[in-house]
Amino acid sequence: MSYLPLEKVVVLDLTRHRAGPVTSRLLGDFGATVIKIDAPTDLGDSMGGSREGFDYQNLHRNKMSLSLNLKTDEGRAVFYDLVRKADVVLENFRPEVKHRLGVNYETIREVNPRIVYGSISGFGQTGPYRTRPAVDQTIQGMSGLMSVTGFPGQPPVRAGAAVADISAGMVLSQGVLMALYHREKTGEGQWVHTSLLESLVSMLDFQVVRYLDSGESPRAVGNDHPTLMPTGLFPTADGHVNIAAAEELKFKALCEALEIPELVSDPLYADTALRSENRTALCDILARRTRVYSSEELQRKLDAAGIPCGQLYTIGQMMEDAQMQSLRMADEGQHPHLGAVPLLGQPLHLEGCGGRPPVRFTAPDHGEHTDQILSEWLGMARSDIQAFRERGII
C-alpha cells in the first residue's frame, strides 16, 4: 500500500476478548500505531488462544505490545504520559473496573482533552444490564438473532461466526473514525461507545423494524427469506444452490429457466405476498426441477438468465474459488519464529491509497515493545526501565 491513511494516529488498546481487538486491528491495518497494553504477567487472552496460534496472530497483527501494571501508581503514571501523546484509547472494561484502574473517560479527558475514547461493553453504558458480563453467544440469544435462525419447530441456532463481537468492533471503529474527523474540525475529543447488544440488533435491521411496525416478532423460517419468495436454498443433483428470484421479472425468468412457465400464471403465486404465503408448495415444485441439474450446471443456467444464485460452499471451497483467488483476501505475515503466518486481509480497498492494506508485522510477543516505547516515546533511562521491571510495574 503506497499510503496508509491512519499512519499518524496513535491508539492505546486496553481491550481484551474479541470485539475490542477487532477495532484496534482495523485501525492498525490502515496504518495507526496500536500499542496493546498487556499486564506484566502473561496470562494470555481469553480470545485468540496461544500467541503463536492462528487466531491470535490474525486478531492482533499490526500492533505493538507494552507490558504495564495499571494497578500501580507508577504504571498509571506511565499510561497517562502515553495518553498525552495518543489520539485514541480503546477499552472494554466493566464500569467499576475502569474507574478502579483510573482509565475511565472522565479521568483520561483530564489528561488529554483531545482524546477519542472508544468503549465496547456487552449491554451498553446505561440501563439495568450495564454491569453484566457478556460473550458473543449470549448476545446472539438475547438480541433475537437466534430466534430467527434455524428451522420452524426446531431448537434455535447460533450463527456460525462471532457476529456480535465482529459487528461491535466494526461499529466502534466507524465511531472512532468519525470522532477523529470531528476533532479535525473542532479540536475536541469525545467518548464513543457501542455494545455487543446494540451492534447485533442493528444487524437484524428489517427484522426489528417488522416488529416495530406490526408488533409481531419474526420467527425462524429456515433457509427461506422471511418475506420474499422464492429466495432460499434449493437441492441439486450433487449439492445445493441459493436462489433469489422474488421480483416479478426474476420469478418469471426462473420459471422459464427451469422449464415450468405455467407457474407464472398460477394464481397461487401471482405476487410476492402469495408466493410467501404458499412457500412450501412453491419450493417443492422448484426443488423437483433444481434436482435435475448439478450445482455447476444450475448456476450456469441461472447466471445466463440473470438470476442471483450461488453454490453452497464450504469455507475451503470458497477460499479456493477463482473469485476469491482474484480478490486475494488470503494474506500472510512474516513471523520471526514461525515464518510465514496465514492471515485474512481486510475487505476494504482504498484505491487512492494503494488498495488493500498490507500486513506490516505479525502479532507481538508479550511485552515485546516495552523497552522501545518507554525509552523512545517517554525518554526513560535503561536503568529506570530495569527498576520498573524488577518491581513488577512492567
C-alpha positions as CSV (number, residue, x, y, z in Angstrom):
1,M,0.0,0.0,0.0
2,S,1.6,3.3,-1.1
3,Y,0.0,5.3,1.7
4,L,-1.7,4.3,5.0
5,P,-4.4,6.9,5.9
6,L,-4.1,6.4,9.7
7,E,-0.3,6.3,9.9
8,K,-0.1,9.4,12.2
9,V,-2.9,8.1,14.6
10,V,-1.7,6.6,17.9
11,V,-4.0,4.1,19.7
12,L,-3.7,2.8,23.2
13,D,-5.5,-0.5,23.3
14,L,-6.7,-1.7,26.7
15,T,-9.2,-4.2,25.2
16,R,-9.4,-8.0,25.6
17,H,-11.5,-10.8,24.2
18,R,-12.5,-10.2,20.5
19,A,-14.7,-7.2,19.9
20,G,-12.3,-4.6,21.1
21,P,-9.2,-6.2,19.4
22,V,-11.2,-6.2,16.1
23,T,-11.5,-2.4,16.4
24,S,-7.8,-1.9,17.0
25,R,-6.9,-4.4,14.3
26,L,-8.8,-2.4,11.7
27,L,-7.2,0.8,12.8
28,G,-3.8,-0.8,12.9
29,D,-4.2,-2.4,9.4
30,F,-4.8,1.0,8.0
31,G,-1.7,2.5,9.5
32,A,-2.4,3.5,13.1
33,T,0.3,2.8,15.7
34,V,-1.6,0.5,18.0
35,I,0.0,-0.1,21.4
36,K,-1.6,-3.1,23.1
37,I,-1.4,-2.8,26.9
38,D,-0.6,-6.1,28.5
39,A,-0.4,-7.0,32.2
40,P,3.2,-7.7,33.3
41,T,2.3,-11.4,33.9
42,D,1.4,-13.0,30.6
43,L,-2.0,-14.5,31.4
44,G,-2.8,-14.8,27.7
45,D,-6.0,-13.6,26.1
46,S,-9.4,-15.2,26.7
47,M,-9.8,-15.0,23.0
48,G,-7.1,-15.8,20.4
49,G,-5.5,-18.7,22.1
50,S,-1.7,-19.1,22.1
51,R,0.2,-16.1,21.0
52,E,1.7,-18.2,18.2
53,G,-1.7,-19.6,17.2
54,F,-3.6,-18.7,14.0
55,D,-6.4,-16.8,15.8
56,Y,-4.2,-14.7,17.9
57,Q,-1.9,-13.9,15.0
58,N,-4.8,-12.8,12.9
59,L,-6.6,-10.8,15.6
60,H,-3.5,-8.9,16.9
61,R,-1.4,-8.3,13.8
62,N,-0.1,-4.8,13.2
63,K,0.1,-4.0,16.9
64,M,2.8,-3.4,19.5
65,S,2.8,-4.8,23.0
66,L,3.6,-2.8,26.1
67,S,3.8,-4.6,29.4
68,L,2.3,-2.3,32.1
69,N,0.8,-2.8,35.5
70,L,-2.2,-0.4,35.7
71,K,-2.9,-1.4,39.3
72,T,0.2,0.6,40.4
73,D,0.6,4.3,40.7
74,E,3.7,4.2,38.6
75,G,2.1,2.1,35.9
76,R,-0.9,4.5,35.7
77,A,1.6,7.5,35.5
78,V,3.3,5.8,32.5
79,F,-0.1,5.2,30.9
80,Y,-1.1,8.9,31.4
81,D,2.2,10.0,29.8
82,L,1.3,7.9,26.8
83,V,-2.3,9.3,26.8
84,R,-0.8,12.8,26.4
85,K,0.8,11.6,23.1
86,A,-2.1,9.5,21.9
87,D,-5.1,10.1,19.7
88,V,-7.3,7.2,20.8
89,V,-7.9,5.0,23.8
90,L,-9.9,1.8,23.4
91,E,-11.3,-0.2,26.4
92,N,-14.0,-2.8,27.1
93,F,-13.8,-3.0,30.9
94,R,-16.9,-3.2,33.1
95,P,-17.7,0.3,34.5
96,E,-16.4,-0.4,38.0
97,V,-13.1,-1.8,36.7
98,K,-12.2,1.1,34.5
99,H,-12.9,3.6,37.4
100,R,-10.9,1.5,39.8
101,L,-8.0,1.5,37.4
102,G,-8.3,5.2,36.7
103,V,-8.7,4.7,33.0
104,N,-12.3,5.9,32.7
105,Y,-13.2,8.6,30.2
106,E,-13.5,11.5,32.7
107,T,-10.0,10.8,34.0
108,I,-8.4,10.3,30.6
109,R,-10.1,13.5,29.3
110,E,-8.5,15.5,32.1
111,V,-5.1,14.2,30.9
112,N,-5.8,14.8,27.2
113,P,-8.9,16.8,26.2
114,R,-8.4,15.9,22.6
115,I,-8.5,12.1,23.2
116,V,-11.0,10.0,21.3
117,Y,-12.1,7.4,23.9
118,G,-13.8,4.3,22.5
119,S,-15.7,1.7,24.6
120,I,-17.3,-1.6,23.9
121,S,-19.5,-3.3,26.5
122,G,-21.9,-6.2,26.5
123,F,-25.1,-4.3,27.1
124,G,-24.3,-0.6,26.9
125,Q,-23.2,2.2,29.2
126,T,-26.7,2.7,30.8
127,G,-29.6,0.6,31.9
128,P,-30.1,-2.3,34.4
129,Y,-27.7,-4.7,32.5
130,R,-24.8,-2.3,32.1
131,T,-22.6,-4.1,34.6
132,R,-23.3,-7.6,33.4
133,P,-20.6,-9.6,31.5
134,A,-21.5,-10.9,28.1
135,V,-20.0,-13.0,25.3
136,D,-20.9,-13.4,21.7
137,Q,-23.3,-16.3,22.0
138,T,-25.3,-14.9,25.0
139,I,-25.8,-11.7,22.9
140,Q,-26.9,-13.8,19.9
141,G,-29.6,-15.2,22.1
142,M,-30.7,-12.1,23.8
143,S,-30.7,-9.9,20.7
144,G,-33.3,-12.1,19.0
145,L,-30.9,-13.4,16.3
146,M,-31.1,-17.0,17.4
147,S,-34.9,-16.8,17.4
148,V,-34.9,-16.1,13.6
149,T,-32.0,-18.6,12.8
150,G,-32.8,-22.2,12.2
151,F,-35.9,-24.1,11.1
152,P,-39.5,-23.9,12.3
153,G,-40.3,-26.2,15.1
154,Q,-36.6,-26.9,15.8
155,P,-34.3,-25.5,18.5
156,P,-32.8,-22.1,17.9
157,V,-29.4,-22.0,16.2
158,R,-26.4,-19.7,16.7
159,A,-24.7,-18.1,13.7
160,G,-21.5,-19.8,12.7
161,A,-19.4,-16.7,13.2
162,A,-18.8,-14.3,16.1
163,V,-21.3,-11.8,14.6
164,A,-21.9,-9.8,17.9
165,D,-18.2,-9.4,18.5
166,I,-17.3,-8.6,14.9
167,S,-20.2,-6.2,14.4
168,A,-19.4,-4.3,17.6
169,G,-15.7,-4.0,16.6
170,M,-16.7,-2.7,13.2
171,V,-19.2,-0.2,14.6
172,L,-16.8,1.1,17.1
173,S,-14.1,1.6,14.5
174,Q,-16.5,3.6,12.4
175,G,-17.3,5.7,15.5
176,V,-13.6,6.3,16.3
177,L,-13.0,7.5,12.7
178,M,-16.0,9.9,12.8
179,A,-14.8,11.2,16.1
180,L,-11.3,11.8,14.7
181,Y,-12.9,13.7,11.8
182,H,-14.9,15.7,14.2
183,R,-11.8,16.5,16.1
184,E,-10.1,17.8,13.0
185,K,-12.9,20.3,12.5
186,T,-13.4,21.3,16.2
187,G,-10.3,20.3,18.1
188,E,-12.5,18.4,20.6
189,G,-12.2,14.8,21.6
190,Q,-15.1,12.8,22.8
191,W,-16.4,9.5,24.2
192,V,-17.6,7.0,21.5
193,H,-19.3,3.8,22.7
194,T,-21.3,0.9,21.5
195,S,-22.2,-2.6,22.8
196,L,-22.5,-6.1,21.5
197,L,-26.2,-5.9,22.0
198,E,-26.8,-2.6,20.1
199,S,-24.5,-3.6,17.3
200,L,-26.1,-7.0,16.8
201,V,-29.7,-5.6,17.0
202,S,-28.7,-3.1,14.3
203,M,-27.6,-6.1,12.1
204,L,-31.1,-7.6,12.4
205,D,-32.3,-4.4,10.6
206,F,-35.6,-5.1,8.8
207,Q,-36.5,-7.9,11.2
208,V,-36.6,-5.5,14.1
209,V,-38.5,-2.9,12.0
210,R,-41.0,-5.6,11.1
211,Y,-41.7,-5.9,14.8
212,L,-41.8,-2.2,15.4
213,D,-44.3,-1.8,12.6
214,S,-46.6,-4.8,13.3
215,G,-45.9,-5.7,17.0
216,E,-45.4,-9.3,15.9
217,S,-42.0,-10.9,16.4
218,P,-40.5,-12.6,13.3
219,R,-39.9,-16.3,13.5
220,A,-37.3,-18.7,12.1
221,V,-38.1,-19.8,8.5
222,G,-35.1,-22.0,7.8
223,N,-33.2,-21.1,4.6
224,D,-36.1,-19.2,3.1
225,H,-36.2,-15.4,3.1
226,P,-38.7,-14.2,5.8
227,T,-40.9,-12.3,3.3
228,L,-39.5,-12.5,-0.2
229,M,-40.1,-15.8,-2.1
230,P,-38.7,-17.7,-3.8
231,T,-35.5,-16.9,-2.0
232,G,-33.7,-19.8,-0.4
233,L,-31.5,-22.9,-0.6
234,F,-32.5,-25.5,-3.2
235,P,-31.2,-29.0,-3.8
236,T,-29.3,-30.1,-6.8
237,A,-28.1,-33.5,-8.1
238,D,-24.8,-33.0,-6.1
239,G,-25.4,-30.3,-3.6
240,H,-27.3,-27.1,-3.1
241,V,-27.7,-23.7,-4.7
242,N,-29.1,-20.5,-3.2
243,I,-31.5,-18.8,-5.5
244,A,-33.1,-15.3,-5.1
245,A,-35.9,-14.7,-7.6
246,A,-38.6,-12.8,-5.6
247,E,-39.1,-9.9,-8.0
248,E,-41.7,-10.4,-10.7
249,L,-39.3,-10.4,-13.6
250,K,-36.8,-12.6,-11.8
251,F,-39.6,-15.1,-10.9
252,K,-40.7,-15.3,-14.5
253,A,-37.1,-15.8,-15.6
254,L,-36.6,-18.5,-13.1
255,C,-39.7,-20.4,-14.2
256,E,-38.6,-20.2,-17.8
257,A,-35.1,-21.3,-17.0
258,L,-36.4,-24.3,-15.1
259,E,-38.9,-25.1,-17.8
260,I,-42.0,-24.6,-15.7
261,P,-43.5,-21.4,-17.3
262,E,-47.0,-22.3,-16.1
263,L,-46.1,-21.2,-12.6
264,V,-46.1,-17.6,-13.7
265,S,-49.8,-17.6,-14.4
266,D,-50.7,-19.8,-11.4
267,P,-53.0,-17.7,-9.1
268,L,-51.3,-19.2,-6.0
269,Y,-48.1,-17.5,-7.0
270,A,-49.3,-14.3,-8.6
271,D,-47.3,-11.9,-6.4
272,T,-44.7,-11.8,-3.7
273,A,-47.2,-12.0,-0.8
274,L,-48.9,-15.0,-2.3
275,R,-45.6,-16.7,-3.0
276,S,-44.6,-16.2,0.6
277,E,-48.0,-17.5,1.9
278,N,-47.7,-20.6,-0.3
279,R,-44.0,-21.0,0.0
280,T,-44.0,-24.7,0.9
281,A,-45.8,-25.8,-2.2
282,L,-43.8,-23.4,-4.4
283,C,-40.5,-24.6,-3.0
284,D,-41.4,-28.3,-3.5
285,I,-42.2,-27.6,-7.2
286,L,-39.0,-25.7,-7.7
287,A,-36.9,-28.3,-5.9
288,R,-38.1,-31.1,-8.2
289,R,-36.7,-29.1,-11.1
290,T,-33.4,-28.0,-9.5
291,R,-32.6,-31.6,-8.6
292,V,-32.3,-32.3,-12.3
293,Y,-29.1,-30.3,-12.6
294,S,-25.7,-30.4,-10.9
295,S,-24.8,-27.3,-8.9
296,E,-22.4,-26.1,-11.5
297,E,-25.0,-26.6,-14.3
298,L,-27.8,-24.9,-12.4
299,Q,-25.5,-21.9,-11.6
300,R,-24.5,-21.5,-15.2
301,K,-28.2,-21.7,-16.3
302,L,-29.4,-19.2,-13.8
303,D,-26.4,-16.9,-14.4
304,A,-27.4,-16.8,-18.0
305,A,-31.0,-15.8,-17.0
306,G,-29.7,-13.0,-14.8
307,I,-31.0,-14.6,-11.6
308,P,-28.9,-14.1,-8.4
309,C,-27.6,-17.5,-7.3
310,G,-24.7,-19.2,-5.7
311,Q,-23.5,-22.7,-4.9
312,L,-23.3,-23.8,-1.2
313,Y,-19.6,-23.8,-0.5
314,T,-17.5,-24.9,2.5
315,I,-15.1,-22.3,3.7
316,G,-12.3,-24.2,2.0
317,Q,-14.2,-24.3,-1.3
318,M,-14.7,-20.5,-1.1
319,M,-11.1,-19.7,-0.4
320,E,-10.1,-21.8,-3.4
321,D,-12.7,-20.4,-5.7
322,A,-11.5,-18.3,-8.7
323,Q,-13.3,-15.2,-7.4
324,M,-11.6,-15.3,-4.0
325,Q,-8.3,-16.0,-5.6
326,S,-8.8,-12.9,-7.7
327,L,-9.7,-10.8,-4.7
328,R,-6.7,-12.1,-2.8
329,M,-8.1,-11.8,0.7
330,A,-5.9,-14.6,1.9
331,D,-2.8,-12.8,3.2
332,E,0.2,-13.7,5.3
333,G,2.7,-12.1,7.6
334,Q,6.3,-13.0,8.3
335,H,6.8,-14.0,11.9
336,P,10.4,-14.0,13.4
337,H,10.0,-17.6,14.7
338,L,7.1,-19.1,12.8
339,G,8.0,-17.9,9.3
340,A,5.0,-17.3,7.0
341,V,1.8,-17.0,9.0
342,P,-1.6,-17.2,7.1
343,L,-3.9,-14.2,7.8
344,L,-7.2,-12.8,6.5
345,G,-6.9,-9.5,4.8
346,Q,-9.3,-6.5,5.3
347,P,-12.3,-6.5,2.9
348,L,-11.9,-2.8,2.2
349,H,-10.0,-1.4,-0.8
350,L,-8.8,2.2,-0.8
351,E,-7.6,2.6,-4.4
352,G,-6.3,6.2,-3.8
353,C,-4.0,4.7,-1.0
354,G,-2.9,1.7,-3.0
355,G,-5.7,-0.8,-2.4
356,R,-5.9,-3.3,0.4
357,P,-3.7,-2.6,3.4
358,P,-0.7,-4.8,3.9
359,V,0.3,-6.9,6.9
360,R,3.2,-4.8,8.3
361,F,4.0,-7.2,11.1
362,T,2.6,-10.2,12.9
363,A,1.1,-10.2,16.4
364,P,3.7,-9.2,19.1
365,D,5.1,-11.3,21.8
366,H,4.1,-10.4,25.3
367,G,5.6,-7.0,26.2
368,E,7.8,-7.1,23.1
369,H,8.0,-3.4,22.6
370,T,8.1,-2.3,26.3
371,D,11.7,-1.1,26.3
372,Q,11.3,0.6,23.0
373,I,8.2,2.5,23.9
374,L,9.4,3.6,27.3
375,S,12.8,4.8,26.0
376,E,11.9,6.2,22.6
377,W,8.4,7.6,23.4
378,L,8.9,8.7,27.1
379,G,12.7,9.1,27.3
380,M,13.1,6.7,30.2
381,A,16.6,5.6,31.0
382,R,17.6,2.0,30.7
383,S,18.3,1.7,34.5
384,D,14.8,3.1,35.3
385,I,13.2,0.6,32.9
386,Q,15.1,-2.2,34.6
387,A,14.0,-1.0,38.0
388,F,10.4,-0.9,36.9
389,R,10.7,-4.5,35.7
390,E,12.2,-5.7,39.0
391,R,9.3,-4.1,40.9
392,G,6.6,-5.6,38.6
393,I,5.4,-2.3,37.1
394,I,6.3,-3.6,33.6
